[in-house]
């Protein structure tokens, strides 16, 4: 082989190496957030401002013991029996209002982003409003309202749903995360399916309980991509700045 042809072949290999070093390898994923420049689009549109809770589609626990989720959509709310996606992250806030039934959107008197330490440095476990029966003296409810806020990434969107899980299902969710940990599986390494079941309180009031299960396990490459996306996305969100809004009455 003459020097000219050898030089051309070496040049082609160098160009190929350069391309592979600069362009990310495509991932065969059903989640568009993992296969597109989703984070760049979010940053560009927000001009580096953190996402506020008002920009998220929020799914709340249905009333009356309904087992159907009401999910905001382009043409209105959609009724869905289950929610399936990847949990990017979650928060465990709690908040206290000095009125029994606060108006929606009313900021709390006291709040905590992790249900451990309040915004003013007090230990939540030692607070009298954390005692069972402190809400009204009749039921077994606490005056300080606990919840779980889940960021659920679904296949057809680069912004996750924000799901409010009530205190009645908080332990169920934490047990689910513990089971995954027991199997050395990160929460973001599985596709989680969330469903509802009807239950009745001691006072005869129907309500919905959340169920959580791993629908499938992500392959190592996709799991790594999710981990990177989740970290960078939550940095954009900046949950600490969303704290007052996340704890507002709803």
Backbone bond lengths (Angstrom), bond angles and torsions (degrees), N, CA, C in turn:
res aa  C-N    CA-C-N  psi(-1)  N-CA   C-N-CA  omega(-1)  CA-C   N-CA-C  phi
1 X - - - 1.463 - - 1.533 108.31 -
2 X 1.372 116.85 129.68 1.459 119.00 -177.87 1.526 110.46 -74.49
3 X 1.323 115.28 165.02 1.465 121.57 -175.75 1.519 112.77 -61.90
4 X 1.323 117.46 -34.59 1.467 121.42 -177.75 1.528 110.60 -65.30
5 X 1.364 115.32 -46.11 1.458 118.97 -179.07 1.530 110.55 -67.07
6 X 1.356 116.64 -40.36 1.455 120.26 178.59 1.526 110.74 -62.30
7 X 1.324 117.04 -40.00 1.457 121.61 179.05 1.521 111.59 -63.49
8 X 1.366 115.37 -40.34 1.466 119.64 179.32 1.527 110.74 -64.48
9 X 1.345 117.42 -42.60 1.459 120.65 -178.91 1.519 111.12 -65.93
10 X 1.317 117.05 -41.03 1.454 120.46 177.47 1.521 111.27 -64.59
11 X 1.332 115.17 -37.23 1.466 119.37 178.33 1.513 111.64 -64.02
12 X 1.336 116.33 -40.88 1.467 120.58 178.48 1.519 111.02 -63.42
13 X 1.338 117.94 -39.84 1.467 121.57 179.92 1.524 110.96 -66.09
14 X 1.345 115.75 -40.93 1.461 119.56 178.76 1.510 110.91 -62.61
15 X 1.342 117.11 -43.24 1.463 120.45 178.23 1.520 111.18 -61.98
16 X 1.337 115.49 -39.44 1.453 119.27 178.99 1.515 112.14 -64.52
17 X 1.332 117.10 -40.28 1.454 121.29 177.58 1.513 111.50 -64.94
18 X 1.321 116.86 -39.21 1.457 120.81 178.99 1.523 111.24 -63.42
19 X 1.341 116.33 -42.74 1.459 120.22 179.61 1.520 110.96 -63.88
20 X 1.351 116.63 -43.17 1.464 119.33 -178.29 1.512 111.70 -67.84
21 X 1.363 116.63 -24.88 1.461 119.56 -179.15 1.514 112.61 -80.28
22 X 1.336 116.59 -25.46 1.463 120.13 -175.72 1.522 112.39 -100.95
23 X 1.321 118.68 -29.76 1.466 121.64 -177.43 1.516 110.18 -99.06
24 X 1.339 118.70 126.31 1.462 120.47 179.39 1.516 111.37 -66.27
25 X 1.296 115.36 142.85 1.457 119.40 178.84 1.515 109.89 -66.30
26 X 1.332 118.13 135.66 1.457 120.14 -179.44 1.526 111.25 -64.81
27 X 1.317 116.09 142.29 1.458 121.28 178.64 1.518 109.03 -111.15
28 X 1.306 116.00 128.93 1.456 120.43 179.13 1.520 108.23 -80.51
29 X 1.331 115.70 89.74 1.453 120.37 -175.46 1.516 110.48 -132.20
30 X 1.349 115.03 146.17 1.461 119.83 175.65 1.518 111.03 -79.45
31 X 1.333 117.66 -9.78 1.464 122.59 -177.33 1.527 109.78 -93.97
32 X 1.336 116.06 110.51 1.460 119.99 -175.00 1.526 111.86 -65.07
33 X 1.322 117.82 -23.95 1.464 120.21 178.67 1.517 111.31 -64.73
34 X 1.330 117.75 -23.84 1.455 121.51 -176.11 1.522 112.94 -95.25
35 X 1.306 117.91 -8.94 1.460 120.84 -176.34 1.524 112.68 -116.98
36 X 1.304 117.71 3.09 1.466 121.24 -179.20 1.525 109.50 -131.42
37 X 1.330 115.15 175.26 1.468 120.49 179.76 1.525 110.07 -84.43
38 X 1.335 115.05 56.07 1.460 121.04 -174.01 1.522 112.49 -61.00
39 X 1.338 116.77 -45.59 1.457 119.88 -177.35 1.518 111.82 -65.15
40 X 1.321 117.29 -36.63 1.467 120.27 177.82 1.519 110.86 -64.34
41 X 1.335 116.12 -39.61 1.464 120.52 179.14 1.529 110.09 -65.26
42 X 1.330 117.13 -43.66 1.461 120.74 179.91 1.521 110.51 -62.29
43 X 1.329 116.46 -47.35 1.474 120.25 -179.61 1.529 111.27 -61.59
44 X 1.332 115.56 -42.66 1.467 119.68 -178.57 1.526 111.20 -64.10
45 X 1.326 116.37 -45.07 1.464 119.73 -177.68 1.526 112.70 -70.06
46 X 1.322 116.83 -33.35 1.463 120.78 -177.56 1.522 113.39 -89.27
47 X 1.343 116.63 -9.35 1.473 120.66 -178.60 1.530 110.78 55.34
48 X 1.356 114.72 42.46 1.461 122.47 176.81 1.536 113.85 66.47
49 X 1.329 117.40 14.23 1.458 120.49 174.54 1.529 108.77 -85.71
50 X 1.336 118.38 144.50 1.470 119.45 179.68 1.526 110.84 -68.25
51 X 1.310 115.02 148.43 1.462 119.82 175.24 1.524 109.81 -65.96
52 X 1.305 116.72 137.67 1.466 120.36 174.65 1.525 108.32 -100.94
53 X 1.303 116.16 160.04 1.457 120.50 -177.50 1.524 111.36 -62.48
54 X 1.325 117.10 -26.68 1.463 120.62 -179.87 1.526 112.35 -64.26
55 X 1.333 117.74 -19.85 1.459 121.14 -177.18 1.522 112.75 -87.80
56 X 1.312 116.70 -8.77 1.460 120.46 -179.96 1.523 111.17 -93.10
57 X 1.326 115.61 147.83 1.464 120.30 166.69 1.529 106.58 -79.60
58 X 1.347 115.84 125.60 1.454 120.79 -174.45 1.528 110.57 -111.09
59 X 1.307 115.69 130.80 1.460 122.24 176.81 1.526 107.78 -109.47
60 X 1.330 116.16 121.15 1.455 121.43 -178.38 1.528 110.47 -104.44
61 X 1.302 114.98 166.10 1.458 119.86 175.35 1.526 108.75 -67.98
62 X 1.340 118.70 128.30 1.466 120.06 -178.93 1.522 111.59 -68.77
63 X 1.293 116.26 153.74 1.466 121.53 -179.68 1.525 111.03 -90.09
64 X 1.328 115.40 165.15 1.452 120.95 174.68 1.506 115.85 67.31
65 X 1.345 117.15 17.42 1.447 119.33 179.01 1.516 114.34 76.52
66 X 1.323 117.83 16.44 1.463 121.04 178.50 1.525 109.81 -63.44
67 X 1.330 116.28 145.39 1.462 121.35 179.22 1.524 111.19 -109.03
68 X 1.321 116.21 24.64 1.461 121.98 179.42 1.525 109.50 -122.91
69 X 1.325 116.64 130.13 1.455 121.50 176.68 1.526 110.29 -80.18
70 X 1.324 116.33 145.21 1.456 122.05 172.28 1.521 107.16 -106.07
71 X 1.337 116.79 108.06 1.462 122.38 -173.24 1.527 109.94 -109.46
72 X 1.334 117.80 122.52 1.469 120.25 178.36 1.524 111.24 -59.70
73 X 1.332 115.60 134.95 1.456 120.99 179.09 1.517 111.29 -134.76
74 X 1.320 116.72 177.06 1.461 121.80 -177.63 1.524 111.22 -62.16
75 X 1.327 116.65 -37.20 1.464 120.65 -177.34 1.532 112.33 -105.54
76 X 1.311 117.02 22.61 1.465 120.73 -178.07 1.512 110.53 117.76
77 X 1.315 115.98 -174.74 1.463 120.53 -178.58 1.522 111.06 -76.20
78 X 1.334 114.71 138.85 1.461 121.52 177.19 1.522 109.51 -107.77
79 X 1.314 116.62 139.09 1.462 121.61 176.68 1.526 108.58 -89.95
80 X 1.324 116.57 123.36 1.464 120.94 -177.64 1.531 109.80 -132.30
81 X 1.328 115.32 134.83 1.464 120.95 -178.89 1.525 111.91 -77.41
82 X 1.329 116.83 -24.09 1.462 119.99 179.53 1.524 109.97 -148.71
83 X 1.325 114.86 156.12 1.458 121.87 176.08 1.523 107.35 -119.73
84 X 1.324 116.33 128.35 1.453 120.79 -177.40 1.519 109.57 -127.30
85 X 1.324 116.21 133.57 1.460 120.01 179.06 1.519 111.08 175.81
86 X 1.326 115.41 -169.64 1.459 122.54 -178.76 1.530 108.80 -105.08
87 X 1.315 116.76 127.22 1.462 120.96 177.90 1.527 108.67 -78.64
88 X 1.331 116.86 107.91 1.460 120.86 179.19 1.517 111.31 -73.01
89 X 1.321 116.64 -38.09 1.459 122.06 -179.03 1.522 107.86 -171.35
90 X 1.332 115.91 172.98 1.459 120.19 175.12 1.517 109.34 -153.84
91 X 1.317 116.13 159.94 1.461 122.75 176.89 1.525 108.00 -128.81
92 X 1.340 116.22 157.20 1.469 121.15 -179.26 1.534 109.58 -126.43
93 X 1.317 117.59 68.41 1.466 119.78 -177.90 1.526 112.24 -78.70
94 X 1.308 115.21 164.87 1.458 121.79 171.17 1.518 107.19 -145.27
95 X 1.329 116.24 155.53 1.461 119.81 -176.64 1.522 110.33 -152.87
96 X 1.335 115.13 150.10 1.461 121.54 -179.98 1.522 110.02 -124.61
97 X 1.328 115.63 131.30 1.460 122.89 173.59 1.526 108.43 -113.27
98 X 1.318 116.54 146.32 1.464 119.68 -179.05 1.519 112.83 -89.76
99 X 1.354 116.07 12.41 1.456 121.12 173.54 1.527 108.35 -124.91
100 X 1.342 118.40 144.34 1.468 121.06 -175.78 1.525 113.91 -59.35
101 X 1.325 117.94 -42.67 1.452 122.17 -177.40 1.534 109.22 -128.09
102 X 1.332 118.54 82.63 1.469 121.05 -177.95 1.519 112.30 -66.75
103 X 1.329 115.97 147.10 1.456 121.45 177.44 1.526 108.84 -66.99
104 X 1.330 116.80 141.91 1.458 121.09 -178.74 1.527 110.64 -55.36
105 X 1.321 115.72 132.74 1.453 121.58 -179.75 1.517 113.86 93.09
106 X 1.339 116.99 -7.50 1.460 120.75 179.89 1.528 110.62 -69.97
107 X 1.333 118.81 126.69 1.470 120.10 178.36 1.522 110.95 -69.54
108 X 1.313 118.17 147.30 1.461 121.18 -178.38 1.526 112.26 -76.12
109 X 1.322 115.17 162.71 1.461 121.49 175.12 1.529 109.99 -75.20
110 X 1.315 115.39 -36.89 1.465 121.46 179.26 1.525 108.39 -140.03
111 X 1.330 116.70 145.75 1.459 119.56 -179.77 1.523 110.63 -149.30
112 X 1.322 115.22 161.62 1.456 122.72 176.82 1.521 108.12 -143.55
113 X 1.320 117.56 138.65 1.459 120.54 -179.37 1.530 112.64 -84.38
114 X 1.355 116.69 -16.73 1.458 119.59 -177.22 1.529 114.00 -128.10
115 X 1.333 117.38 6.24 1.472 122.81 -179.63 1.523 112.79 63.75
116 X 1.326 117.21 16.06 1.462 121.40 179.52 1.528 110.89 -115.24
117 X 1.338 116.07 -51.95 1.462 121.99 -179.69 1.519 108.99 -122.29
118 X 1.330 117.77 132.58 1.461 121.67 -179.85 1.523 110.84 -75.16
119 X 1.336 115.50 170.38 1.462 120.23 -178.12 1.524 112.62 -62.59
120 X 1.345 116.95 -22.09 1.465 120.24 178.95 1.529 112.62 -104.84
121 X 1.344 116.22 18.75 1.459 120.84 171.38 1.507 117.00 86.42
122 X 1.327 119.29 11.95 1.462 121.49 -179.89 1.527 110.74 -90.90
123 X 1.327 116.00 152.58 1.465 121.68 179.60 1.527 109.52 -81.78
124 X 1.316 116.65 118.84 1.470 120.81 -175.44 1.524 112.43 -61.12
125 X 1.325 117.30 -36.18 1.465 120.74 -176.12 1.530 111.89 -64.46
126 X 1.317 117.26 -23.19 1.463 120.88 -178.32 1.528 112.87 -95.76
127 X 1.311 116.84 -0.04 1.460 120.66 -177.21 1.529 110.51 -80.08
128 X 1.334 119.04 135.86 1.471 120.83 179.24 1.522 112.77 -63.38
129 X 1.343 117.53 -24.46 1.464 120.29 179.26 1.528 111.90 -77.24
130 X 1.344 116.20 -4.18 1.459 121.18 175.28 1.527 111.26 -92.19
131 X 1.326 116.96 -5.40 1.460 120.50 -179.52 1.528 111.06 -75.60
132 X 1.323 115.97 141.88 1.460 119.84 174.61 1.531 109.30 -64.38
133 X 1.325 116.09 134.29 1.450 121.49 -178.78 1.523 113.88 90.80
134 X 1.338 116.75 -1.34 1.469 120.02 -177.56 1.526 113.09 -77.74
135 X 1.332 117.64 -11.83 1.462 118.95 -177.67 1.519 112.53 -69.06
136 X 1.340 116.19 -51.44 1.469 118.59 -176.58 1.532 112.81 -139.53
137 X 1.308 116.68 -1.79 1.461 120.12 179.44 1.510 113.82 80.62
138 X 1.322 117.05 -7.66 1.467 121.05 -178.46 1.527 111.55 -109.37
139 X 1.324 116.42 -49.66 1.458 120.09 178.00 1.530 109.30 -84.87
140 X 1.322 116.04 178.79 1.467 120.82 179.23 1.524 111.39 -95.38
141 X 1.335 116.78 12.40 1.462 121.32 -174.52 1.526 111.88 -77.57
142 X 1.327 114.76 152.22 1.461 120.88 175.53 1.526 109.61 -87.03
143 X 1.330 116.03 148.23 1.468 120.33 177.60 1.521 110.60 -71.46
144 X 1.329 116.71 -30.54 1.470 121.73 178.50 1.526 108.62 -89.43
145 X 1.311 115.93 121.10 1.463 122.29 -172.68 1.524 111.76 -86.01
146 X 1.333 116.23 123.09 1.468 122.25 177.11 1.525 110.20 -102.06
147 X 1.329 115.44 155.68 1.460 120.01 176.05 1.525 109.42 -162.66
148 X 1.321 115.71 172.24 1.460 122.52 172.07 1.521 106.84 -122.96
149 X 1.315 116.67 135.95 1.464 122.10 178.64 1.521 107.98 -115.17
150 X 1.325 116.23 112.70 1.466 122.34 -174.30 1.529 110.13 -105.13
151 X 1.336 115.61 131.89 1.458 121.65 173.66 1.528 107.06 -96.54
152 X 1.345 116.40 100.20 1.467 121.75 -174.51 1.521 110.55 -103.67
153 X 1.341 115.66 112.89 1.468 121.23 178.73 1.521 109.56 -85.19
154 X 1.330 116.18 124.51 1.461 120.45 179.48 1.526 109.88 -107.70
155 X 1.340 118.02 161.00 1.458 121.05 -172.46 1.523 115.04 -57.11
156 X 1.333 117.59 -36.92 1.462 120.74 -169.57 1.519 114.39 -96.93
157 X 1.320 118.86 18.93 1.458 119.79 -178.06 1.522 109.86 -150.48
158 X 1.330 116.38 147.80 1.461 119.34 177.57 1.527 111.12 -93.11
159 X 1.332 116.58 -11.28 1.466 120.95 174.76 1.526 108.62 -104.59
160 X 1.317 118.42 129.28 1.465 120.10 -179.35 1.519 112.32 -73.59
161 X 1.320 114.85 157.84 1.457 120.68 168.81 1.521 108.04 -74.36
162 X 1.306 116.29 145.24 1.463 120.75 173.59 1.526 106.44 -103.05
163 X 1.320 116.62 113.86 1.462 121.62 -174.86 1.524 109.62 -108.87
164 X 1.328 116.02 124.27 1.464 121.52 176.88 1.532 109.17 -91.75
165 X 1.305 115.17 114.88 1.461 120.76 177.32 1.525 107.86 -101.46
166 X 1.332 118.74 121.58 1.469 120.74 -177.16 1.523 112.32 -70.66
167 X 1.313 115.67 166.94 1.459 121.11 -176.70 1.527 111.87 -60.30
168 X 1.319 117.98 -28.77 1.462 121.24 -179.73 1.532 112.03 -62.89
169 X 1.331 117.36 -21.00 1.467 121.25 -179.96 1.523 112.26 -117.15
170 X 1.322 116.99 6.95 1.467 120.61 -178.38 1.526 111.46 -61.39
171 X 1.323 117.47 -46.82 1.461 121.05 -179.23 1.519 110.80 -63.58
172 X 1.322 116.72 -36.37 1.469 120.01 178.43 1.531 110.94 -60.17
173 X 1.325 115.51 -42.85 1.461 118.74 179.74 1.525 111.06 -67.39
174 X 1.332 116.95 -43.79 1.459 119.89 -178.79 1.531 111.23 -66.05
175 X 1.329 117.32 -34.31 1.467 120.17 175.27 1.529 110.61 -65.04
176 X 1.326 115.88 -37.47 1.469 120.62 177.59 1.530 110.41 -62.23
177 X 1.338 116.53 -45.41 1.471 119.27 178.90 1.530 110.61 -64.88
178 X 1.341 117.10 -35.17 1.465 120.77 179.63 1.524 110.98 -68.22
179 X 1.325 117.30 -38.94 1.474 120.26 178.27 1.524 110.33 -62.79
180 X 1.313 116.32 -41.88 1.464 119.65 177.82 1.521 110.48 -62.68
181 X 1.339 115.84 -43.56 1.460 119.80 178.46 1.526 111.09 -61.00
182 X 1.333 116.53 -37.58 1.453 120.88 179.01 1.512 112.90 -63.13
183 X 1.333 115.89 -23.95 1.463 121.43 177.79 1.527 112.04 -101.89
184 X 1.348 115.84 17.17 1.473 122.24 -179.92 1.520 111.88 56.63
185 X 1.335 115.92 35.76 1.457 121.18 -179.29 1.517 110.03 -115.06
186 X 1.327 118.21 121.26 1.473 119.43 177.46 1.517 110.87 -69.12
187 X 1.318 116.72 150.36 1.461 121.78 -179.76 1.519 111.36 -57.74
188 X 1.338 116.51 -37.94 1.468 120.68 -179.57 1.523 112.08 -81.53
189 X 1.333 117.50 2.27 1.458 120.28 -179.79 1.518 113.77 -94.83
190 X 1.345 116.98 5.45 1.460 121.03 178.50 1.526 110.07 -132.55
191 X 1.300 114.92 159.69 1.460 121.33 169.98 1.518 106.42 -91.17
192 X 1.325 116.20 120.16 1.468 121.75 -175.35 1.519 111.43 -98.25
193 X 1.330 115.78 134.65 1.457 121.39 175.39 1.532 108.61 -107.42
194 X 1.339 115.27 129.31 1.465 121.04 -179.49 1.523 108.95 -116.78
195 X 1.320 116.12 126.16 1.466 121.20 177.91 1.526 108.81 -130.55
196 X 1.321 115.84 174.38 1.458 122.15 -178.33 1.522 110.48 -124.65
197 X 1.324 115.59 149.68 1.461 120.66 172.06 1.520 108.79 -135.73
198 X 1.304 115.56 147.64 1.463 120.30 -177.28 1.515 110.51 -80.62
199 X 1.331 115.60 137.75 1.460 121.89 177.50 1.522 108.71 -137.81
200 X 1.305 116.30 168.76 1.463 121.32 -179.69 1.524 109.27 -131.72
201 X 1.322 116.56 133.21 1.456 121.26 179.96 1.528 110.50 -74.26
202 X 1.326 116.13 170.56 1.468 120.35 178.30 1.523 111.65 -61.60
203 X 1.335 115.00 -26.51 1.454 119.28 178.73 1.517 113.55 -86.34
204 X 1.338 117.02 5.29 1.457 120.98 178.08 1.515 114.64 85.88
205 X 1.336 117.63 11.83 1.461 121.14 -178.92 1.528 110.46 -92.87
206 X 1.357 117.59 126.25 1.464 119.80 -179.56 1.532 111.34 -75.91
207 X 1.322 115.18 145.22 1.462 120.66 176.55 1.523 108.33 -152.22
208 X 1.330 116.86 171.34 1.458 121.81 -177.01 1.519 110.84 -105.65
209 X 1.318 116.59 132.44 1.458 122.98 172.98 1.526 109.24 -100.77
210 X 1.327 116.96 139.80 1.464 121.98 178.99 1.523 110.16 -89.50
211 X 1.327 115.96 140.29 1.460 122.47 172.25 1.526 108.83 -116.15
212 X 1.341 116.74 141.52 1.461 121.79 -179.59 1.524 109.04 -128.73
213 X 1.337 116.07 133.01 1.449 119.99 176.94 1.526 109.73 -149.42
214 X 1.332 115.81 152.77 1.460 121.34 177.85 1.527 108.51 -83.00
215 X 1.332 115.81 113.67 1.467 120.16 -179.55 1.524 111.47 -78.27
216 X 1.333 117.08 -32.74 1.458 122.03 178.20 1.522 109.04 -163.68
217 X 1.322 115.63 163.11 1.462 122.07 178.76 1.516 108.90 -107.13
218 X 1.323 117.59 134.72 1.456 121.84 179.51 1.524 110.30 -74.32
219 X 1.334 116.57 148.77 1.457 118.73 175.03 1.529 109.01 -73.12
220 X 1.329 118.22 161.02 1.472 121.33 -174.39 1.528 114.06 -54.43
221 X 1.328 117.35 -40.12 1.461 120.12 -178.01 1.527 111.05 -66.91
222 X 1.325 116.72 -44.82 1.457 120.21 -179.89 1.527 110.69 -69.65
223 X 1.326 117.39 -36.48 1.452 121.05 178.24 1.526 111.15 -62.27
224 X 1.334 116.35 -40.61 1.465 120.24 178.10 1.519 110.72 -65.46
225 X 1.329 116.13 -39.10 1.470 120.02 179.21 1.534 110.47 -65.78
226 X 1.327 116.85 -39.82 1.468 121.28 178.24 1.524 110.31 -63.21
227 X 1.317 117.13 -44.24 1.469 121.65 -178.73 1.525 110.74 -58.91
228 X 1.323 116.28 -43.81 1.472 120.62 179.01 1.522 110.86 -66.63
229 X 1.331 116.60 -44.97 1.464 120.59 -179.82 1.528 110.86 -62.80
230 X 1.332 116.79 -43.75 1.471 120.95 -178.39 1.521 110.59 -61.19
231 X 1.333 117.28 -45.61 1.465 121.16 -179.04 1.524 111.03 -60.85
232 X 1.328 116.44 -48.38 1.471 120.45 -177.68 1.520 111.53 -69.94
233 X 1.336 117.21 -36.31 1.457 120.03 179.43 1.526 111.14 -66.43
234 X 1.327 117.04 -44.95 1.454 119.85 -178.90 1.524 112.22 -67.74
235 X 1.323 117.71 -24.26 1.464 120.60 173.46 1.525 109.81 -68.09
236 X 1.325 116.81 -36.69 1.466 121.01 176.79 1.522 109.81 -68.16
237 X 1.331 115.87 -41.28 1.468 120.26 -178.60 1.515 110.84 -64.13
238 X 1.336 117.52 -46.18 1.460 122.26 -177.45 1.525 109.76 56.76
239 X 1.327 115.26 76.74 1.466 122.27 -174.31 1.527 112.39 -57.92
240 X 1.331 116.92 -32.85 1.462 119.23 -178.35 1.525 111.60 -61.35
241 X 1.353 116.83 -34.16 1.458 119.64 178.67 1.528 111.74 -77.35
242 X 1.346 116.80 -20.74 1.453 120.83 179.02 1.520 111.54 -87.06
243 X 1.316 116.48 -8.59 1.471 121.28 -171.47 1.517 114.96 -50.50
244 X 1.353 119.60 -50.23 1.458 118.92 -179.56 1.526 112.72 -61.35
245 X 1.357 116.56 -37.18 1.453 120.10 -179.08 1.520 111.36 -72.03
246 X 1.336 116.17 -39.18 1.454 120.25 179.95 1.524 111.96 -64.03
247 X 1.327 116.01 -28.86 1.464 120.13 -176.71 1.522 112.74 -92.76
248 X 1.339 118.50 -0.28 1.455 121.13 -178.18 1.520 110.46 -63.48
249 X 1.307 116.33 150.72 1.455 121.20 -179.18 1.518 110.22 -60.78
250 X 1.322 116.03 140.75 1.471 120.28 179.22 1.526 109.38 -147.47
